[in-house]
Amino acid sequence: MWGDSLNAVATRFVIIGGGPAGNTAATHAARLGAEVTLIERDVIGGAAHLWDCIPSKTMIATGAAIAQSRKMEGMGLEQAAAEAEVDVDALTERIESIKTRLQRGTTNLLTSQGVNLVKGTARMLSPHDVEITTTDEQGNPNVYTVYADAVLLATGSRPRIPEWCRPDGERILTTRDCYPPKTFPESITVVGSGVTGVEFVHMFASFGAKVTLVVSRQQVLPSKDPEVAAVLEGNFLQRGVHLLKGARATSIEREVNEAGVEEVVVRCDDGRVVRSSHAVLAIGSVPNTNDLGLDAAGVELDRNGYVTIDRHCQSNVGHIYAAGDISGKLPLSSVASMQGRKVAEHVLGMQKMSHRHLDYDKAASAIFTEPEIADVGLAEGDAFAVGRKIRVTKVPFSSTPKALINNDWRGFVKIISDPATGVVLGGSIVGLHAAELISVIAIAVTANLKVTDIVESLLVHPALAEALAEAAE
């Protein structure tokens, strides 16, 4: 039965999982006066965040620096004879340094607010009893049970591995096997053309690998605007990436060829075969809902294993919440953090006050390829699919002075608005710093601003953001 509030304000709040959802909920709830216990088995900050997002974006940033060095002549500089090379050890040290700094900062914030941090695992014994298992210095388990007025499940997700593939961490890789990098492959096949897949294509291509992307449909990023996907596809082809469209991988195996060289062979359902030194599987993730004792707690899952939640992130058991990847909503750190904040407020009874519910349709997202891609709100294709009238305006960066100064005028800004009211409904950006620029449109969408609010804002000149004002005209 769905519940809009607890019978009484909870003070004993147990959180399972220390990623963006869990640590934000813990910090906020502790500030509001709750007695908070947070259990994390791996790293405070979240495995997906610190093992996936941060390392991959760090490597992408390094790749971008290499790509920028190739554009020196276009900036009025003399091109160096030798191209920049990657120091794998230095890059690994850089990744670990960033992860450690972020983890330390999150841990210090939690402890400063009085959150009880426990390194271990947890599972539900009943709707209110949580069994916690820790390990002492000698490796002996210590098991005890705590009573919780409220529980937040925030255990994240892990890479999805199909039956036809057995990653070995050496040549057949999941996304988490790619960093810190042991070495950079000469050639690699990326299976999966969603957000993660195209980011890995960009990353490996930046480091000089020969890349093949297996695309199960007829465009990369099948859920995105076709115009956006077309720009990215064009960039990939220009960089020598081989796009295998309309192909679905059915097996990935290591084999030794006739020359005695070991390679990875990816076979597809239409008979096509791709051979490379490595392959990486990027076909989504699955929620970490196993071994949590959810049956004992009476918590219901959907057919894909995600916890079913309402607008307050409550499960069918009113005092048990779920947030982050495990909730089956948008798998974004920003969404997880906001969910955690809203859960803390609901647990502490603040739902009785006027507040804005989470609207997942208004969440901004970005893809860190080259060029960057970002979008928010209503998509043009979705509007047409339901017959909704919209106004679409598009401005290329090639007409923006700052883009010419930067020697990178690829891409465009597209704004979608209501033709009757002028309210901004959504938008997409392809180009340099798209992930930063989308924030302007995101604020407009969230606050129901009109295109005239953007037009009449006095923006910096010269700046890429000027394209936003032009698109809003």
Secondary structure in CASP SS format (residue, H / E / C, confidence):
PFRMAT SS
TARGET T0000
AUTHOR 0000-0000-0000
METHOD secondary structure of the structure
MODEL  1
M C 1.00
W C 1.00
G C 1.00
D C 1.00
S C 1.00
L C 1.00
N C 1.00
A C 1.00
V C 1.00
A C 1.00
T C 1.00
R E 1.00
F E 1.00
V E 1.00
I E 1.00
I E 1.00
G C 1.00
G C 1.00
G C 1.00
P H 1.00
A H 1.00
G H 1.00
N H 1.00
T H 1.00
A H 1.00
A H 1.00
T H 1.00
H H 1.00
A H 1.00
A H 1.00
R H 1.00
L C 1.00
G C 1.00
A C 1.00
E E 1.00
V E 1.00
T E 1.00
L E 1.00
I E 1.00
E E 1.00
R C 1.00
D C 1.00
V C 1.00
I C 1.00
G C 1.00
G C 1.00
A H 1.00
A H 1.00
H H 1.00
L H 1.00
W H 1.00
D H 1.00
C H 1.00
I H 1.00
P H 1.00
S H 1.00
K H 1.00
T H 1.00
M H 1.00
I H 1.00
A H 1.00
T H 1.00
G H 1.00
A H 1.00
A H 1.00
I H 1.00
A H 1.00
Q H 1.00
S H 1.00
R C 1.00
K C 1.00
M H 1.00
E H 1.00
G H 1.00
M H 1.00
G C 1.00
L C 1.00
E C 1.00
Q C 1.00
A C 1.00
A C 1.00
A C 1.00
E C 1.00
A C 1.00
E C 1.00
V C 1.00
D C 1.00
V H 1.00
D H 1.00
A H 1.00
L H 1.00
T H 1.00
E H 1.00
R H 1.00
I H 1.00
E H 1.00
S H 1.00
I H 1.00
K H 1.00
T H 1.00
R H 1.00
L H 1.00
Q H 1.00
R H 1.00
G H 1.00
T H 1.00
T H 1.00
N H 1.00
L H 1.00
L H 1.00
T H 1.00
S H 1.00
Q C 1.00
G C 1.00
V C 1.00
N E 1.00
L E 1.00
V E 1.00
K E 1.00
G C 1.00
T E 1.00
A E 1.00
R E 1.00
M E 1.00
L C 1.00
S C 1.00
P C 1.00
H C 1.00
D E 1.00
V E 1.00
E E 1.00
I E 1.00
T E 1.00
T E 1.00
T E 1.00
D C 1.00
E C 1.00
Q C 1.00
G C 1.00
N C 1.00
P E 1.00
N E 1.00
V E 1.00
Y E 1.00
T E 1.00
V E 1.00
Y E 1.00
A C 1.00
D C 1.00
A E 1.00
V E 1.00
L E 1.00
L E 1.00
A C 1.00
T C 1.00
G C 1.00
S E 1.00
R E 1.00
P E 1.00
R C 1.00
I C 1.00
P C 1.00
E C 1.00
W C 1.00
C E 1.00
R C 1.00
P C 1.00
D C 1.00
G C 1.00
E C 1.00
R C 1.00
I E 1.00
L E 1.00
T E 1.00
T H 1.00
R H 1.00
D H 1.00
C C 1.00
Y C 1.00
P C 1.00
P C 1.00
K C 1.00
T C 1.00
F C 1.00
P C 1.00
E C 1.00
S E 1.00
I E 1.00
T E 1.00
V E 1.00
V E 1.00
G C 1.00
S C 1.00
G C 1.00
V H 1.00
T H 1.00
G H 1.00
V H 1.00
E H 1.00
F H 1.00
V H 1.00
H H 1.00
M H 1.00
F H 1.00
A H 1.00
S H 1.00
F C 1.00
G C 1.00
A C 1.00
K E 1.00
V E 1.00
T E 1.00
L E 1.00
V E 1.00
V E 1.00
S C 1.00
R C 1.00
Q C 1.00
Q C 1.00
V C 1.00
L C 1.00
P C 1.00
S C 1.00
K C 1.00
D C 1.00
P H 1.00
E H 1.00
V H 1.00
A H 1.00
A H 1.00
V H 1.00
L H 1.00
E H 1.00
G H 1.00
N H 1.00
F H 1.00
L H 1.00
Q H 1.00
R C 1.00
G C 1.00
V C 1.00
H E 1.00
L E 1.00
L E 1.00
K E 1.00
G C 1.00
A C 1.00
R C 1.00
A E 1.00
T E 1.00
S E 1.00
I E 1.00
E E 1.00
R E 1.00
E E 1.00
V E 1.00
N C 1.00
E C 1.00
A C 1.00
G C 1.00
V C 1.00
E E 1.00
E E 1.00
V E 1.00
V E 1.00
V E 1.00
R E 1.00
C E 1.00
D C 1.00
D C 1.00
G C 1.00
R C 1.00
V E 1.00
V E 1.00
R E 1.00
S E 1.00
S C 1.00
H E 1.00
A E 1.00
V E 1.00
L E 1.00
A C 1.00
I C 1.00
G C 1.00
S E 1.00
V E 1.00
P E 1.00
N C 1.00
T C 1.00
N C 1.00
D C 1.00
L C 1.00
G C 1.00
L H 1.00
D H 1.00
A H 1.00
A H 1.00
G C 1.00
V C 1.00
E C 1.00
L E 1.00
D C 1.00
R C 1.00
N C 1.00
G C 1.00
Y C 1.00
V E 1.00
T C 1.00
I C 1.00
D C 1.00
R C 1.00
H C 1.00
C C 1.00
Q E 1.00
S C 1.00
N C 1.00
V C 1.00
G C 1.00
H C 1.00
I E 1.00
Y E 1.00
A E 1.00
A C 1.00
G H 1.00
D H 1.00
I H 1.00
S H 1.00
G C 1.00
K C 1.00
L C 1.00
P C 1.00
L C 1.00
S H 1.00
S H 1.00
V H 1.00
A H 1.00
S H 1.00
M H 1.00
Q H 1.00
G H 1.00
R H 1.00
K H 1.00
V H 1.00
A H 1.00
E H 1.00
H H 1.00
V H 1.00
L C 1.00
G C 1.00
M H 1.00
Q H 1.00
K H 1.00
M C 1.00
S C 1.00
H C 1.00
R C 1.00
H C 1.00
L C 1.00
D C 1.00
Y H 1.00
D H 1.00
K H 1.00
A C 1.00
A C 1.00
S E 1.00
A E 1.00
I E 1.00
F C 1.00
T C 1.00
E C 1.00
P C 1.00
E E 1.00
I E 1.00
A E 1.00
D E 1.00
V E 1.00
G E 1.00
L C 1.00
A C 1.00
E H 1.00
G H 1.00
D H 1.00
A H 1.00
F H 1.00
A H 1.00
V C 1.00
G C 1.00
R C 1.00
K C 1.00
I C 1.00
R E 1.00
V E 1.00
T E 1.00
K E 1.00
V E 1.00
P E 1.00
F H 1.00
S H 1.00
S H 1.00
T C 1.00
P H 1.00
K H 1.00
A H 1.00
L H 1.00
I H 1.00
N C 1.00
N C 1.00
D C 1.00
W C 1.00
R C 1.00
G C 1.00
F E 1.00
V E 1.00
K E 1.00
I E 1.00
I E 1.00
S E 1.00
D C 1.00
P C 1.00
A C 1.00
T C 1.00
G C 1.00
V E 1.00
V E 1.00
L E 1.00
G E 1.00
G E 1.00
S E 1.00
I E 1.00
V E 1.00
G E 1.00
L C 1.00
H C 1.00
A H 1.00
A H 1.00
E H 1.00
L H 1.00
I H 1.00
S H 1.00
V H 1.00
I H 1.00
A H 1.00
I H 1.00
A H 1.00
V H 1.00
T H 1.00
A C 1.00
N C 1.00
L C 1.00
K E 1.00
V H 1.00
T H 1.00
D H 1.00
I H 1.00
V H 1.00
E C 1.00
S C 1.00
L C 1.00
L C 1.00
V C 1.00
H C 1.00
P C 1.00
A C 1.00
L C 1.00
A C 1.00
E H 1.00
A H 1.00
L H 1.00
A H 1.00
E H 1.00
A H 1.00
A H 1.00
E C 1.00
END
